[in-house]
Amino acid sequence: MIMQTLTLDIQDNFIQEFLTIIENHKDKIQLKKDKNLEYDPYFYHRQEQLQQDIKDIDNGKIQMLSQQQYDTEMNHFMEELKSKYAH
């Protein structure tokens, strides 16, 4: 038997009613919890954003810093904050 996979977003206050509705069709429907979403509710959004970031780096839209560049810029930024808010 061939099955298709769908992702549903169900309002919390409707979940019990939804489960009751599909109960009569449990021989045709399999419910599975997505482990990725159990650990991180934004997993797929973050994955999509990461793919976009990689694409932006590859096409030169944004620049990826080396660890040394990042450390230098963060140190500079922290020094600016210290001097700005030093009393």
Residue pairs with C-beta under 8 A, 6 or more apart in sequence:
3 30
7 34
10 18
22 29
22 31
34 43
36 43
36 44
37 43
37 44
40 46
53 62
56 62
57 63
57 64
65 73
